[in-house]
């Protein structure tokens, strides 16, 4: 069970967590009703192989990470290590994560904190307005797109976001439809759009990896790998093309 915080819709993003990030730690938000857990783990794995210290924070109501990531003694709130990545489950804000490790936020020694967010409450609590990048992740399933946009509509202040779209074939009409539905929400879309295929082959590969508790890339489609590459480059422009493709091939 996750503790529910009192939520004031008039708060500005980040106001519930005023502690500044320690050192060069960078926050990255992944927002939406779409299942983002595996996507974020694959991104984190690439960063970890690049010698980056990464924390994933699963802030979602479903807490999928609790069920697919092995943990010796899972409790209401805990941090576990998986594939050289730290994964935090059941925390309400970054300050609580720091307290769990007997540190302050300033003392956390991560290069990146990747935040899996499916509510405006979590967006506010973890202060995605201070993130270096925010991604809106969705398919064109009506529940996922409308619930995701509902989350954006509840943001108290405008936020920049990059679209990450899962679809068999994304058309201009689909993108126009998403833009239309988001009218009135406090979101400013970046020009780039990142596409992922809705391929059963990718789903099968991911499920197989879950069964053996591994993060492997060889059975993913090239388009899925390309999408991971684009997100990494968006997070850190210095991590480009051949370097990322080499890492994916080696994992």
Buried (B, 14 or more C-beta within 10 A) or exposed (E): EBEEEEBEEEEEBBBBBEBEBBEEBBBBBBBBBBBBBBBBBBBBBBBBBBEBBBBBBBBBEEBBBBEBBEBEEBEEBBBBEBBBBBBBBBBBBBBBBBBBBEEEBEEBEBBBBBBBBBBBBBBBBBBBBBBEBBBBBBBBBEEBBEBBBBBBBBBBEEBEBBBBBBBEEBEEEBBEEBEEBBEEBBBEBBEEBBBBBBBEEBEEBBEEBBEEEEBBBEEBBEEBBBBBBBBBBBBBEEBEEEBBBEBBEEB
